[in-house]
Amino acid sequence: MKPRAAKFGIGEVVKHRKYPFRGVIYDIDPVFANTEEWWLSIPEEVRPAKDQPFYHLYAENSDTEYMAYVSEQNLERDESGAPFRNPQIDEAFARSDTGRYVRRERVLN
C-alpha cells in the first residue's frame, strides 16, 4: 500500500460523516495500523478501505468522551466552534485564535 497525503492534520477539529461524534486529531497513521480483528468487527457494508489515512481522535458524543480511530473517508471538518468536554484535549492541546488546537509543550524533568 502506498500512503497518500493526509487531508487533515494534528489539532484539527473533525466530525464523523455518519455517526454523531466529533473530536480533535492527535495522531495520524498514513494507512490502516490497527488489528485485523478491529477491522473485521466493522460491518462489511461500511468497512473502510485500509489504504487511506486513519486518524486517532480525542472524541466525544452527547453521552461520553473517548478515543476513536477513524478512516479519512468517514471524517469531515467540524466548523461549529462548539466547546469540547473531553479533558484529554486540554491536557494535550491549547486552542488557537483560529479554533485549531496546538500541541502543548511537555516539560520533561
C-alpha positions, 0 to 999 in steps of 0.5 A: 500500500502506498500512503497518500497525503493526509487531508487533515492534520494534528489539532484539527477539529473533525466530525464523523460523516455518519455517526454523531461524534466529533473530536480533535486529531492527535495522531495520524497513521498514513494507512490502516495500523490497527488489528485485523480483528478491529477491522473485521468487527466493522460491518462489511457494508461500511468497512473502510478501505485500509489504504487511506489515512486513519486518524486517532481522535480525542472524541466525544458524543452527547453521552461520553468522551473517548478515543476513536480511530477513524478512516479519512473517508468517514471524517469531515471538518467540524466548523461549529466552534462548539466547546469540547468536554473531553479533558484529554484535549486540554491536557494535550492541546491549547486552542488557537485564535483560529479554533485549531488546537496546538500541541502543548509543550511537555516539560520533561524533568 
